[in-house]
């Protein structure tokens, strides 16, 4: 994936609302395949660290 060099050490900005809705739709399709609560907690665990640097 090619990204602008200016994005390398900084955020490109907030995610567009359309992209957020698409992720929500995708996650909704996945969680109906199992225990909804457990699946949502799983996704929360995955996305919680995005944008945070771990030391």
N, CA, C and O atoms as CSV, one atom per row, in Angstrom:
chain,resi,resn,atom,element,x,y,z
A,1,UNK,N,N,0.842,-1.167,0.000
A,1,UNK,CA,C,0.000,0.000,0.000
A,1,UNK,C,C,0.895,1.239,0.000
A,1,UNK,O,O,1.756,1.384,0.867
A,2,UNK,N,N,0.698,2.106,-0.941
A,2,UNK,CA,C,1.489,3.319,-1.015
A,2,UNK,C,C,0.769,4.448,-0.283
A,2,UNK,O,O,-0.398,4.744,-0.538
A,3,UNK,N,N,1.504,5.065,0.632
A,3,UNK,CA,C,0.946,6.181,1.391
A,3,UNK,C,C,1.836,7.403,1.188
A,3,UNK,O,O,3.027,7.287,0.897
A,4,UNK,N,N,1.246,8.543,1.345
A,4,UNK,CA,C,2.007,9.776,1.234
A,4,UNK,C,C,3.097,9.797,2.300
A,4,UNK,O,O,2.865,9.373,3.432
A,5,UNK,N,N,4.263,10.278,1.953
A,5,UNK,CA,C,5.376,10.357,2.903
A,5,UNK,C,C,5.011,11.215,4.107
A,5,UNK,O,O,5.495,10.964,5.211
A,6,UNK,N,N,4.175,12.211,3.914
A,6,UNK,CA,C,3.784,13.092,5.018
A,6,UNK,C,C,2.969,12.360,6.079
A,6,UNK,O,O,2.846,12.848,7.202
A,7,UNK,N,N,2.408,11.192,5.741
A,7,UNK,CA,C,1.618,10.414,6.710
A,7,UNK,C,C,2.499,9.530,7.584
A,7,UNK,O,O,2.027,8.970,8.573
A,8,UNK,N,N,3.736,9.405,7.239
A,8,UNK,CA,C,4.609,8.438,7.895
A,8,UNK,C,C,4.660,8.601,9.410
A,8,UNK,O,O,4.618,7.600,10.126
A,9,UNK,N,N,4.749,9.803,9.915
A,9,UNK,CA,C,4.893,10.010,11.354
A,9,UNK,C,C,3.740,10.810,11.946
A,9,UNK,O,O,3.836,11.276,13.082
A,10,UNK,N,N,2.680,10.973,11.218
A,10,UNK,CA,C,1.549,11.762,11.701
A,10,UNK,C,C,0.257,11.153,11.167
A,10,UNK,O,O,0.274,10.410,10.186
A,11,UNK,N,N,-0.830,11.459,11.798
A,11,UNK,CA,C,-2.125,10.955,11.363
A,11,UNK,C,C,-2.589,11.677,10.098
A,11,UNK,O,O,-2.327,12.868,9.935
A,12,UNK,N,N,-3.272,10.969,9.208
A,12,UNK,CA,C,-3.819,11.630,8.028
A,12,UNK,C,C,-5.098,12.393,8.355
A,12,UNK,O,O,-5.671,13.038,7.477
A,13,UNK,N,N,-5.548,12.328,9.595
A,13,UNK,CA,C,-6.767,13.027,10.002
A,13,UNK,C,C,-7.843,12.038,10.378
A,13,UNK,O,O,-7.620,10.828,10.348
A,14,UNK,N,N,-9.007,12.546,10.730
A,14,UNK,CA,C,-10.091,11.657,11.148
A,14,UNK,C,C,-10.599,10.791,9.997
A,14,UNK,O,O,-10.531,11.173,8.828
A,15,UNK,N,N,-11.102,9.631,10.358
A,15,UNK,CA,C,-11.666,8.722,9.362
A,15,UNK,C,C,-13.001,9.294,8.874
A,15,UNK,O,O,-13.809,9.742,9.687
A,16,UNK,N,N,-13.238,9.286,7.582
A,16,UNK,CA,C,-14.500,9.818,7.054
A,16,UNK,C,C,-15.701,9.023,7.611
A,16,UNK,O,O,-15.604,7.811,7.801
A,17,UNK,N,N,-16.819,9.701,7.869
A,17,UNK,CA,C,-18.004,9.024,8.410
A,17,UNK,C,C,-18.457,7.833,7.557
A,17,UNK,O,O,-18.955,6.844,8.095
A,18,UNK,N,N,-18.288,7.921,6.242
A,18,UNK,CA,C,-18.688,6.818,5.359
A,18,UNK,C,C,-17.868,5.563,5.670
A,18,UNK,O,O,-18.400,4.453,5.674
A,19,UNK,N,N,-16.578,5.745,5.928
A,19,UNK,CA,C,-15.714,4.606,6.251
A,19,UNK,C,C,-16.094,4.000,7.594
A,19,UNK,O,O,-16.083,2.780,7.755
A,20,UNK,N,N,-16.430,4.854,8.561
A,20,UNK,CA,C,-16.863,4.369,9.877
A,20,UNK,C,C,-18.120,3.524,9.731
A,20,UNK,O,O,-18.226,2.455,10.331
A,21,UNK,N,N,-19.075,4.000,8.934
A,21,UNK,CA,C,-20.322,3.236,8.715
A,21,UNK,C,C,-20.048,1.905,8.041
A,21,UNK,O,O,-20.679,0.902,8.376
A,22,UNK,N,N,-19.111,1.877,7.091
A,22,UNK,CA,C,-18.779,0.629,6.404
A,22,UNK,C,C,-18.142,-0.380,7.369
A,22,UNK,O,O,-18.454,-1.569,7.320
A,23,UNK,N,N,-17.243,0.100,8.250
A,23,UNK,CA,C,-16.668,-0.790,9.262
A,23,UNK,C,C,-17.747,-1.321,10.183
A,23,UNK,O,O,-17.751,-2.504,10.524
A,24,UNK,N,N,-18.660,-0.458,10.587
A,24,UNK,CA,C,-19.761,-0.872,11.465
A,24,UNK,C,C,-20.621,-1.940,10.789
A,24,UNK,O,O,-21.018,-2.913,11.429
A,25,UNK,N,N,-20.905,-1.764,9.514
A,25,UNK,CA,C,-21.686,-2.745,8.758
A,25,UNK,C,C,-20.951,-4.079,8.678
A,25,UNK,O,O,-21.551,-5.136,8.877
A,26,UNK,N,N,-19.658,-4.029,8.388
A,26,UNK,CA,C,-18.852,-5.244,8.297
A,26,UNK,C,C,-18.809,-5.976,9.644
A,26,UNK,O,O,-19.013,-7.189,9.703
A,27,UNK,N,N,-18.546,-5.243,10.708
A,27,UNK,CA,C,-18.497,-5.860,12.037
A,27,UNK,C,C,-19.856,-6.458,12.386
A,27,UNK,O,O,-19.921,-7.539,12.972
A,28,UNK,N,N,-20.938,-5.774,12.035
A,28,UNK,CA,C,-22.281,-6.304,12.275
A,28,UNK,C,C,-22.509,-7.630,11.568
A,28,UNK,O,O,-23.158,-8.519,12.119
A,29,UNK,N,N,-21.988,-7.776,10.362
A,29,UNK,CA,C,-22.139,-9.033,9.619
A,29,UNK,C,C,-21.326,-10.158,10.255
A,29,UNK,O,O,-21.728,-11.321,10.216
A,30,UNK,N,N,-20.193,-9.812,10.833
A,30,UNK,CA,C,-19.341,-10.832,11.451
A,30,UNK,C,C,-19.933,-11.298,12.785
A,30,UNK,O,O,-19.966,-12.498,13.058
A,31,UNK,N,N,-20.396,-10.367,13.611
A,31,UNK,CA,C,-20.835,-10.746,14.956
A,31,UNK,C,C,-22.091,-11.605,14.972
A,31,UNK,O,O,-22.340,-12.295,15.960
A,32,UNK,N,N,-22.887,-11.585,13.915
A,32,UNK,CA,C,-24.088,-12.440,13.906
A,32,UNK,C,C,-23.735,-13.909,13.732
A,32,UNK,O,O,-24.601,-14.775,13.854
A,33,UNK,N,N,-22.467,-14.197,13.447
A,33,UNK,CA,C,-22.032,-15.573,13.243
A,33,UNK,C,C,-21.666,-16.269,14.551
A,33,UNK,O,O,-21.338,-17.455,14.545
A,34,UNK,N,N,-21.716,-15.559,15.656
A,34,UNK,CA,C,-21.355,-16.141,16.943
A,34,UNK,C,C,-22.059,-15.401,18.061
A,34,UNK,O,O,-23.080,-14.748,17.850
A,35,UNK,N,N,-21.499,-15.513,19.248
A,35,UNK,CA,C,-22.034,-14.816,20.409
A,35,UNK,C,C,-21.753,-13.327,20.233
A,35,UNK,O,O,-20.597,-12.903,20.252
A,36,UNK,N,N,-22.804,-12.541,20.064
A,36,UNK,CA,C,-22.675,-11.117,19.743
A,36,UNK,C,C,-21.799,-10.376,20.752
A,36,UNK,O,O,-20.901,-9.630,20.361
A,37,UNK,N,N,-22.051,-10.574,22.030
A,37,UNK,CA,C,-21.313,-9.849,23.061
A,37,UNK,C,C,-19.832,-10.194,23.002
A,37,UNK,O,O,-18.988,-9.298,23.029
A,38,UNK,N,N,-19.507,-11.473,22.921
A,38,UNK,CA,C,-18.104,-11.887,22.864
A,38,UNK,C,C,-17.412,-11.354,21.613
A,38,UNK,O,O,-16.260,-10.924,21.665
A,39,UNK,N,N,-18.121,-11.387,20.500
A,39,UNK,CA,C,-17.527,-10.902,19.252
A,39,UNK,C,C,-17.271,-9.394,19.308
A,39,UNK,O,O,-16.220,-8.927,18.868
A,40,UNK,N,N,-18.227,-8.631,19.846
A,40,UNK,CA,C,-18.033,-7.187,19.955
A,40,UNK,C,C,-16.875,-6.866,20.896
A,40,UNK,O,O,-16.094,-5.953,20.629
A,41,UNK,N,N,-16.763,-7.609,21.989
A,41,UNK,CA,C,-15.642,-7.412,22.911
A,41,UNK,C,C,-14.318,-7.731,22.211
A,41,UNK,O,O,-13.310,-7.065,22.446
A,42,UNK,N,N,-14.327,-8.737,21.363
A,42,UNK,CA,C,-13.130,-9.093,20.604
A,42,UNK,C,C,-12.705,-7.923,19.709
A,42,UNK,O,O,-11.531,-7.553,19.683
A,43,UNK,N,N,-13.654,-7.350,18.984
A,43,UNK,CA,C,-13.334,-6.219,18.108
A,43,UNK,C,C,-12.871,-5.017,18.915
A,43,UNK,O,O,-11.953,-4.313,18.495
A,44,UNK,N,N,-13.485,-4.768,20.059
A,44,UNK,CA,C,-13.050,-3.660,20.906
A,44,UNK,C,C,-11.596,-3.848,21.299
A,44,UNK,O,O,-10.819,-2.894,21.291
A,45,UNK,N,N,-11.226,-5.076,21.642
A,45,UNK,CA,C,-9.849,-5.355,22.019
A,45,UNK,C,C,-8.873,-5.118,20.887
A,45,UNK,O,O,-7.754,-4.654,21.108
A,46,UNK,N,N,-9.291,-5.433,19.685
A,46,UNK,CA,C,-8.417,-5.249,18.522
A,46,UNK,C,C,-8.246,-3.770,18.191
A,46,UNK,O,O,-7.125,-3.304,17.984
A,47,UNK,N,N,-9.351,-3.035,18.140
A,47,UNK,CA,C,-9.297,-1.641,17.703
A,47,UNK,C,C,-8.900,-0.669,18.804
A,47,UNK,O,O,-8.586,0.486,18.517
A,48,UNK,N,N,-8.906,-1.104,20.037
A,48,UNK,CA,C,-8.605,-0.215,21.158
A,48,UNK,C,C,-7.199,0.383,21.031
A,48,UNK,O,O,-6.999,1.556,21.348
A,49,UNK,N,N,-6.236,-0.401,20.577
A,49,UNK,CA,C,-4.859,0.073,20.534
A,49,UNK,C,C,-4.475,0.845,19.296
A,49,UNK,O,O,-3.363,1.367,19.212
A,50,UNK,N,N,-5.369,0.928,18.336
A,50,UNK,CA,C,-5.032,1.633,17.096
A,50,UNK,C,C,-4.833,3.112,17.395
A,50,UNK,O,O,-5.668,3.755,18.032
A,51,UNK,N,N,-3.724,3.628,16.927
A,51,UNK,CA,C,-3.429,5.041,17.129
A,51,UNK,C,C,-2.669,5.313,18.411
A,51,UNK,O,O,-2.318,6.458,18.698
A,52,UNK,N,N,-2.412,4.264,19.185
A,52,UNK,CA,C,-1.651,4.426,20.416
A,52,UNK,C,C,-0.303,3.750,20.235
A,52,UNK,O,O,-0.211,2.671,19.649
A,53,UNK,N,N,0.709,4.373,20.726
A,53,UNK,CA,C,2.041,3.784,20.642
A,53,UNK,C,C,2.331,3.083,21.955
A,53,UNK,O,O,2.170,3.670,23.025
A,54,UNK,N,N,2.757,1.834,21.880
A,54,UNK,CA,C,3.102,1.082,23.071
A,54,UNK,C,C,4.598,1.196,23.331
A,54,UNK,O,O,5.399,1.110,22.400
A,55,UNK,N,N,4.974,1.385,24.576
A,55,UNK,CA,C,6.382,1.494,24.942
A,55,UNK,C,C,6.795,0.286,25.732
A,55,UNK,O,O,7.951,0.181,26.140
